[in-house]
Every structure is written in structure tokens, then in C-alpha cells.
Amino acid sequence: MNRIRTQLAAQLTLLLAALLLPLQFAAPLVQRRIGRVRAARQGGDRGAISIELALAIVALVIVAIGVVAALRVLGKNVTDQVTQLPTAPPSP
């Protein structure tokens, strides 16, 4: 049982890493935007930076919604497969 858990944990870790890869790529972009926002606030310019930040946040939310939707579909597929498993006949 522990071997199965170990294998399942390893596969789940790989799956989550693959699903979160877009967020890992987006992290430096968000950090760059935050740096630009801080610089603009110090300089007194807030208009264009605010719009860019809002668009970046909207893009991140869309990516997050996509990840959640993919996880829900994957979970539904797995639960459907589990409910379709045949039951073993009783042993004599």
C-alpha cells in the first residue's frame, strides 16, 4: 500500500508541476509589472501602469480559471472511470 502511495504521490507531483507551469512562467512577468508599478508610483505616473497591471491580473485570472477547469474535467473523468470499474465476483 505504501508503494502505491509513493508512486501516486510522484505522479501527482509531476501532474501538478505540468499544470502549474504557465503560472511559473508568468511569475517573472508579474514581478516585472510590480516593479514598474512601484517605479511609476514614485514618479507620480499611475495611468498607463494601472491599465497594464489590470490587464496582467485579468490574464492571470484567466490562466487560473483554465487550470481549475482542467482539474475539474480530469477529476470528473477519473471519477467516471472509477464508477465504471467492474466488481469482482465473490471468491468461493
Stockholm file with secondary structure:
# STOCKHOLM 1.0

chainA/1-92         MNRIRTQLAAQLTLLLAALLLPLQFAAPLVQRRIGRVRAARQGGDRGAISIELALAIVALVIVAIGVVAALRVLGKNVTDQVTQLPTAPPSP
#=GR chainA/1-92 SS CHHHHHHHHHHHHHHHHHHTHHHHHHHHHHHHHHHHHHHHHHHTCCHHHHHHHHHHHHHHHHHHHHHHHHHHHHHHHHHHHHHTSCCCCCCC
#=GC SS_cons        CHHHHHHHHHHHHHHHHHHTHHHHHHHHHHHHHHHHHHHHHHHTCCHHHHHHHHHHHHHHHHHHHHHHHHHHHHHHHHHHHHHTSCCCCCCC
//
